[in-house]
Amino acid sequence: MLWRSRRAAILVAGLVAFGLACAAYSLNRRSHAAAELEEAGRTLHRLISQRVDQHDAHLTSLSALVQAAEPAPIATVEQVAASIVRFYPRIVGIDVVDLALSPPRSLLDVADPAVVTEEARQAAGSNLRTRALDGGARLLLVKRALTDGVGHYALALVIDMARLSASDTPLPEGAAVHLRLIEPGQASDPPASAFSAEIASRTQPLRLTLTTSAPDWPLPPLAFLALAGLLVALAMFLVDRLLEARNVAREAARKAGLAEQDARLAHAGRVNAMGELASGIAHELTQPLTAILSQAQAARRLLAQPEADQAVLAGAFEAIARNARRAGDILGRLRAWISKSEPVVETVDLTELAGEVVHLLAANAQGIGATLRVSGDGSRSLVRADRVQLEQVVFNLVRNGLEAVEGRDGERSVTIKVGTQGGDAVLAVRDSGPGLSPEAQARLFEPFFTTKPAGLGLGLALCVRLVERFDGTLAAENAAEGGAVFSVRLPRSAENQREAAE
Ligand code: ADP
């Protein structure tokens, strides 16, 4: 569940990161495109400003030519006009209109004399007049040629607006150029994503606008999407792995903490069981000690005789040593049992381990008139576990079995059976007790569940934890022939599996 919500969070973060990467790309492209448009606009603006100034110069020089003689030297004017038009293709026509004639007449037949006359009449002095023709496609410039404030000629220049704003420098993709005459009182409202500036000319009020058909938020190209997607997916994978590793480390630390608690609890349990074992151990020790005493007395008697039989004497000392070793073994087993050593995982032979437990509890079994024995199918069952902890599991199960048969009429027996099942090693403790009640069966492994007046209810809960630590399971059931069976199932060691395979 936890990993699902973690992965969902990583997925959301990944999608957000991907979205942000795309947005950053778009933003970058957008500002780049805006900068390009601005740059192109400025270049074009400079160019048009220079061209517009040339119109002023042409009109001034033509005006001087027209005034050179009376009547004006039309043939010369026509020649000059033709060369201007040839050199400056944006100037599509030059005309001279004689305003003194009625109606005024165009001398070069280029412009409409009525329109030129209308503009010329409105011009104050020799000021230049502008007028948009053909819906703004062409621009008409009109100037009166005046000498000392009087004169009857008007000069006209017809400019092609498209050529006026044409440039050799390529425009950014999707950009369009608009050059318009600013009419008095006309509001100029350029679009937000465009370049717009007035041409710096006193005589020709023009506005240059560059618009772009590029989308406001350009979509990143497929390669970018694929790369960003790949990187985000990789980052998501790495974050997932890192979090997973952190969780595993935490889980390991938690387990280590639990293991330490279990080890302490197990030790407390063993120390606790010492009380129960004490009488049995004392009983067990009596035998070798009594034997040592009697052999020692016999030896002393023999030594008192003048002709002591050396061989008999040696036999007595041999028996003393053997029994002393046996007593030492009993105490050694006890010391190992209550030792507080660090858990060590080693290869453990289950039959040997069962024998140890039988040794420890034999006196207790005898005390309640029960038989305690180990039976096996002859196969060697080796597992990887901590010997002391596993011994404690079996000890607890056997002790529970003995408690179940204590005071029972009829058979009182506890059997430890060691064998294999489905490739695993199985150690089953069976007793001839009353078996498990339905309630006990349901709650057996719960901590503090006990039906005994002085019970703690921790034995089986601890057993499960210890067995699981060695990758095993503990199961309980009632045997068909009566009594309870507790089965510890553990994976066999690699060495044992090899042996079995041979
Ligand atoms: P405790 O022995 O302190 O009660 P355990 O965890 O060892 O704690 O056992 C819990 C309970 O399980 C016991 O009180 C008993 O009711 C039941 N139980 C355990 N082993 C047997 C058994 N061999 N036969 C019947 N009941 C058992």
Boltz pocket constraint, residues with backbone or C-beta under 6 A from the ligand:
constraints:
  - pocket:
      binder: B
      contacts: [[A, 396], [A, 397], [A, 400], [A, 401], [A, 404], [A, 431], [A, 433], [A, 434], [A, 435], [A, 436], [A, 437], [A, 440], [A, 444], [A, 446], [A, 449], [A, 450], [A, 451], [A, 452], [A, 454], [A, 455], [A, 456], [A, 457], [A, 458], [A, 459], [A, 460], [A, 461], [A, 484]]
      max_distance: 6.0
